[in-house]
Amino acid sequence: MLPPPGDWRGEVARRVRGECRPDEPLAPRTSIRVGGPADLLVRPADPSDLAALLAAVRELGLPLSVLGGGANTLVADAGVRGVVVRLPADFGEERCEAETLLLSAGAPIARLAARGHALGLVGAEFSAGIPGSLGGATAMNAGTRLGEMKQVLVRVELATADGAGFVEAASLRLAYRHCELPAGAVVTRVECRLHPGDVAASRAAMEADVATRRRTQPLTQPSFGSTFWNPPGRFAGQLIEAVGLKGHRLGGAMFSDLHANFIVNLGTASARDVLGLLRLARARVEAQFGVRLETEVRPLGQFDPGEV
């Protein structure tokens, strides 16, 4: 049981130099734009400030959640209890040496390819148009048909209440939209290796991929990005369309009529609306095809039992 917010929020704010925002709305900080507030949203000033925050969280017995760029994240309508930490885009020292780039986990994913291109390096074409942060991309091994984070990730810097250090990418069991991070750890920096190549061709491939997705995906509407993983040998969007849910609406949320594996917020969606669509798609696809759809979406916050 959490102590009253007034007791612990003031204490956390006294120990942290960065920004502390009580009852901060989280919907505007997610790509689907739904969900309630955080008890306390903290943006630590630097790595030592993050260490102070993590120590305070442990000492006070507070729940801790990490919010990256907000893609593939569904915040509960009731919000998130405890502390939500979000790293600034330039958190921690960045270095680019030879073919290795050490970048802030709070940076947008686009920084990886941009910094690489500036050095004559390619290999991050898969990152074109993916929303969110590098830390979030690492936490879910984000990717597109052109590749995934696993292909370029070398090491990850993690912070815990006991300190910070690097772990090798091989220890994270990276797989299709999957990464196993230690409990309670915050990704602070990611180290990636690219390779010399034709930067103009790399840019052209990225532009072509984004252009294709603009034609076939609802990129102008709030969404998670893809909602479900593609089952082996199948496409989730085709299965959802086959059971008659393309364009299906529940409250303010809808399976896009452009691509059925996208749930879009029509402007008034709640987390409950989105969860209703998730459950409906799973039930129909499993009943008709015997395929269990697994979501790419990470629930965050205080959901009622059975909601997720």
C-alpha positions in Angstrom: 0.0 0.0 0.0 1.4 3.4 -1.1 1.7 6.1 1.6 -0.4 9.2 0.8 1.1 11.0 -2.2 1.8 14.2 -0.2 4.1 12.2 2.0 6.4 10.7 -0.6 6.1 13.1 -3.6 7.6 15.9 -1.7 10.4 13.7 -0.4 11.2 12.5 -3.9 11.2 16.1 -5.2 13.6 17.1 -2.4 16.1 14.4 -3.4 16.0 14.9 -7.2 17.4 17.9 -9.1 15.5 17.2 -12.3 11.9 17.9 -13.1 9.1 16.5 -10.9 5.5 16.8 -12.0 2.7 15.5 -9.7 -0.5 14.2 -11.3 1.0 14.7 -14.8 -1.2 13.6 -17.7 0.5 10.8 -19.7 -1.9 10.6 -22.7 -0.1 13.4 -24.5 3.2 11.5 -24.0 2.1 8.3 -25.8 1.6 7.8 -29.5 -2.0 6.6 -29.1 -2.9 9.6 -26.8 -5.0 7.7 -24.2 -4.6 7.1 -20.4 -4.6 8.8 -17.1 -2.0 10.7 -15.1 1.1 9.6 -13.3 1.2 10.1 -9.5 4.7 11.7 -10.1 6.5 12.0 -13.5 10.2 12.6 -13.0 12.8 13.7 -15.6 16.2 13.3 -13.9 18.8 15.9 -14.8 21.7 13.5 -15.3 22.9 10.0 -14.4 23.8 10.9 -10.8 20.3 12.4 -10.4 18.8 9.2 -11.8 20.8 7.2 -9.2 19.4 9.5 -6.5 15.9 8.9 -7.8 16.3 5.1 -7.9 17.7 5.1 -4.4 14.8 7.1 -3.1 12.3 4.8 -4.9 13.8 1.8 -3.2 14.1 3.4 0.2 10.5 4.6 0.1 9.1 1.4 -1.3 7.5 3.1 -4.4 6.5 1.5 -7.6 8.7 2.6 -10.6 7.7 2.6 -14.2 9.7 3.7 -17.2 8.1 5.6 -20.1 10.2 5.9 -23.2 8.9 7.7 -26.3 5.4 6.4 -25.6 5.1 4.2 -28.7 3.4 0.8 -28.1 2.4 1.9 -24.6 -1.2 1.7 -23.3 -1.6 3.8 -20.1 -4.6 2.8 -17.9 -7.5 5.2 -17.7 -6.8 5.3 -13.9 -3.3 6.3 -14.5 0.0 5.0 -13.0 0.7 4.8 -9.3 4.1 5.7 -7.9 6.9 7.2 -9.9 7.1 7.3 -13.7 10.6 8.1 -15.0 11.2 9.6 -18.5 14.7 10.3 -19.6 15.5 13.6 -21.5 16.6 13.1 -25.1 20.2 14.1 -24.3 20.5 12.1 -21.1 24.1 11.0 -20.5 27.3 11.5 -22.6 27.1 10.4 -26.2 30.1 9.2 -28.2 30.6 8.2 -31.8 33.9 6.4 -32.5 34.8 4.5 -35.6 31.8 2.3 -36.4 30.4 2.4 -32.8 27.7 4.9 -31.6 26.9 5.3 -27.9 23.6 7.2 -27.7 21.2 8.3 -25.1 18.3 6.0 -24.5 16.0 9.0 -24.3 16.9 10.1 -27.8 14.5 9.6 -30.7 15.1 6.5 -32.7 15.8 8.7 -35.8 19.1 9.8 -34.1 20.7 6.4 -34.8 20.5 6.6 -38.6 21.2 10.4 -38.6 24.4 10.1 -36.6 25.5 7.1 -38.6 24.9 8.9 -41.9 26.9 11.9 -40.7 29.9 9.5 -40.2 29.4 7.6 -43.5 27.8 4.6 -41.8 24.7 2.6 -42.8 22.8 -0.3 -41.4 20.0 1.4 -39.5 17.6 1.6 -42.4 15.0 -0.4 -40.4 14.6 2.6 -38.0 13.0 4.9 -40.6 9.7 6.3 -39.3 9.6 4.2 -36.1 8.2 6.4 -33.3 9.6 6.5 -29.8 13.0 6.5 -28.1 16.1 4.4 -28.5 15.5 3.0 -25.0 12.0 1.9 -25.9 13.2 0.5 -29.2 15.7 -1.6 -27.3 13.1 -2.7 -24.7 11.0 -4.2 -27.4 13.6 -5.0 -30.1 11.8 -2.6 -32.5 12.0 -3.0 -36.2 10.4 -3.1 -39.6 10.6 -5.4 -42.6 14.1 -3.9 -43.2 15.5 -5.2 -39.9 15.5 -4.8 -36.1 17.5 -3.4 -33.2 19.1 -6.8 -32.6 21.1 -6.5 -35.8 23.0 -3.4 -34.6 22.9 -3.5 -30.8 26.2 -4.2 -29.0 25.7 -3.2 -25.4 23.1 -1.5 -23.2 23.9 0.7 -20.2 21.5 0.0 -17.3 20.9 1.9 -14.1 19.6 0.4 -10.9 19.5 1.5 -7.3 22.9 -0.2 -6.9 24.6 1.6 -9.7 25.0 1.7 -13.5 26.9 -0.6 -15.9 26.9 -2.1 -19.3 25.4 -5.5 -20.3 26.1 -7.2 -23.6 23.2 -7.4 -26.0 23.6 -11.2 -26.2 22.5 -11.4 -22.6 19.1 -9.8 -23.3 17.6 -12.7 -25.2 16.6 -10.5 -28.1 14.0 -12.0 -30.4 11.1 -10.8 -32.5 9.7 -7.8 -30.6 11.2 -9.2 -27.4 14.0 -8.2 -25.0 14.6 -9.4 -21.4 15.8 -6.5 -19.3 16.5 -7.0 -15.5 13.7 -6.1 -13.3 13.9 -2.5 -11.9 16.6 -1.5 -14.4 16.4 1.7 -16.5 18.1 1.7 -19.9 20.2 4.9 -20.0 22.4 4.5 -23.1 22.6 2.1 -26.0 25.7 1.2 -28.0 25.2 0.2 -31.6 27.6 -0.8 -34.4 26.9 0.3 -38.0 29.2 -0.1 -41.0 30.6 2.0 -43.8 28.4 2.1 -46.9 26.5 4.1 -49.5 24.7 6.8 -47.4 22.7 8.1 -50.4 21.4 4.6 -51.1 20.6 4.1 -47.4 18.6 7.4 -47.3 16.8 6.4 -50.5 15.8 3.0 -49.0 14.6 4.7 -45.8 12.5 7.2 -47.8 11.0 4.5 -50.0 10.1 2.5 -46.9 8.4 5.4 -45.2 6.6 6.4 -48.4 5.2 2.8 -48.7 4.0 2.9 -45.1 2.4 6.3 -45.6 0.3 4.8 -48.3 -0.6 1.6 -46.4 -0.7 2.6 -42.7 -2.6 5.3 -40.8 0.5 7.3 -39.9 -1.4 10.6 -39.6 -3.6 9.3 -36.7 -2.7 8.5 -33.1 -1.9 4.8 -32.8 0.6 2.4 -31.3 2.1 1.5 -34.6 1.5 -2.2 -35.2 -0.8 -3.7 -32.5 -0.2 -7.4 -32.7 2.9 -9.4 -33.6 2.7 -11.3 -36.9 2.1 -15.0 -36.1 4.6 -17.4 -37.8 3.8 -17.5 -41.4 0.8 -15.2 -41.1 0.0 -11.4 -41.0 -2.0 -10.1 -38.1 -3.6 -7.4 -40.2 -4.9 -10.0 -42.7 -6.3 -12.2 -39.9 -8.1 -9.2 -38.3 -9.5 -8.1 -41.7 -10.7 -11.7 -42.4 -12.8 -11.8 -39.2 -14.5 -8.6 -40.2 -12.9 -6.1 -37.9 -11.2 -3.8 -40.3 -12.8 -0.4 -39.7 -14.6 -1.7 -36.6 -15.1 1.0 -34.0 -15.6 0.8 -30.2 -16.1 4.1 -28.5 -13.4 6.4 -29.7 -11.0 3.7 -30.9 -11.1 1.9 -34.3 -9.2 -0.8 -36.2 -7.9 1.3 -39.0 -9.8 1.0 -42.4 -6.4 1.4 -44.0 -4.5 -1.3 -42.1 -6.3 -3.6 -39.7 -3.3 -4.2 -37.4 -3.5 -0.6 -36.3 -5.8 0.7 -33.6 -6.3 4.4 -34.1 -7.6 7.0 -31.7 -10.4 8.9 -33.3 -10.1 11.7 -30.7 -12.0 10.4 -27.7 -10.6 6.9 -27.2 -10.1 5.5 -23.7 -7.9 2.7 -22.6 -11.0 0.6 -22.0 -12.1 1.2 -25.7 -8.7 0.0 -26.9 -8.7 -3.1 -24.6 -12.1 -4.0 -25.9 -10.8 -4.0 -29.4 -7.8 -6.1 -28.4 -10.0 -8.7 -26.7 -12.4 -8.8 -29.6 -9.7 -9.4 -32.2 -8.1 -12.1 -30.2 -11.3 -13.9 -29.6 -12.5 -13.8 -33.2 -9.1 -14.8 -34.8 -8.7 -17.6 -32.3 -12.2 -18.9 -32.9 -11.9 -18.8 -36.7 -8.3 -19.6 -37.3 -7.0 -21.2 -34.1 -4.3 -18.5 -33.9 -3.6 -16.7 -30.7 -2.7 -13.1 -31.4 0.0 -11.7 -29.1 0.1 -7.9 -28.7 3.1 -5.7 -29.1 1.5 -3.2 -26.7 2.9 -2.7 -23.2 0.2 -2.0 -20.6 1.3 0.6 -18.0 -0.6 1.5 -14.9 -3.5 0.6 -12.8 -5.8 -1.7 -14.8 -8.8 -3.6 -13.3 -8.3 -7.4 -12.9 -9.0 -9.1 -16.2 -8.6 -6.0 -18.3 -5.3 -7.0 -19.7 
